[in-house]
Amino acid sequence: MTDHPTPTGDEGNRPVQLSSEAALDSLCADTGRVLVEFYTDGCGICSSMEPVLGNLAHQLDIAVAQVNPRDDPPLVERFDVRSVPLFVLFVDGAPVARLANGFVPGTELESWVREHTH
């Protein structure tokens, strides 16, 4: 697995799976706008967000990624992960907003992204 595969074609509508803090930092540094879902294995709400994130990537032309902070524990402290799913929006490499409200409908997540990127 590469640190952060570059989405192409239909893959661009699916969240990129990140495996480490370094991969997250690299993706955010290389991409203007990135929406990251922090999740854990076995979290049903987290899994149900994947198609929502894919649709959002397509609608807003934004990179989306998922990272399990248990794969790289410093992420838990760095982003103060208290519950999952946690969404963090990065613009130009910096986190600009976070949302931890459980399942978020696509239209609500889209509005939240637009509010913090325009």
N, C-alpha and C positions, 0 to 999 in steps of 0.2 A: 504494500500500500504506500502510495506517495504521501507526502506530508499534507498536501491539499490539491487533489486533482482538479484540473481546470475543466469546468463543465462545458460540454459541447453538445450540440444538437438537442435531442430530447432529454439527455442527462442533465441539461441546464435547468430543468424544471424539478429536479430532485435535490433534496438537501445533500450537501457534501458531508461525509462522515469524517470528523476530525478525531485524532487519537491522542493529542497532547497539547499542552499550553503553547509549545513552540509552533505547532501547526496552526493553531488559532491565531497567534500573533502574526504569522507569515501571511495567512489569508487576509486578515484585516489590513495589514500593511500594503498588500498588493491590490486590494479591491476597494473602491470608493465607498460603497454601502454594503454592509453585511448584517443580516439578521441571524443570530445564533440562538438555538434552543439548547439549553442545558437539560439533560434528561438522565434517567437511570433505567437500566434493564428491568423489565417487569412492570414498568409504569404504564398502565393502559391509557391514561390521558395523554402521556408523552407520545405514545405510538399513534394515537388518533390524530395528532397534530401534523404528522408527516405529509399527508396529502394537502392539508391546508397550506403548509409551507411551500409545497411544490407549486400550488396554484398562485400563491403570492409572488413567488420568484418569477413566474411567467407574466403576471399582470403588471408588476412594478419594475421588471427588469432589475432585480436586486439579487445579490448572492445570498443563499441561505445555507446554513450549516447546522450540524448537530454535534454535540460533544458530551460525553459522559464524564463528569468531573471525577468520578471514582477511578477513571483510567489515569488521571494525573491530579492527585490530591491537592496540590497548591492552588488549583483553579477554584476549589471550594472557598478557601479563605480570600483569594484575590477578588472574586466576584460576589462574596458573601452569599453563597448558595444556601438558602435555608429550606427551600421547597422546590420541587420540580413539577411541571416544567417551568423553567425560568427563561425568559426571552431577553436578550441583550442586543440592542441595536448599536452598531458601530458605524461611524461616518469618518472617513479619512483616518482610519486606524484607531480612533478613540471611542470609547463607549459613551453614548449620548443619552440613552434611555434604557430602562429596564421594566419588565412587566412580569408579575408572578401571580396570576389570577386563575390558575388551573387551565381548563380548556377555554380557548378564546376563539369565537367564531371568525371565519375568514374576513368578513366585512369589518369587524371591530379591529382585528389585527392590521388590516390594510389601512384603516383610518389612523391608527396609532403610528404606523410607519410613516405615513404621509405627513402627519403632524410634526414628527421629529426630523424629517429630512428636507423640508422645504422652508 
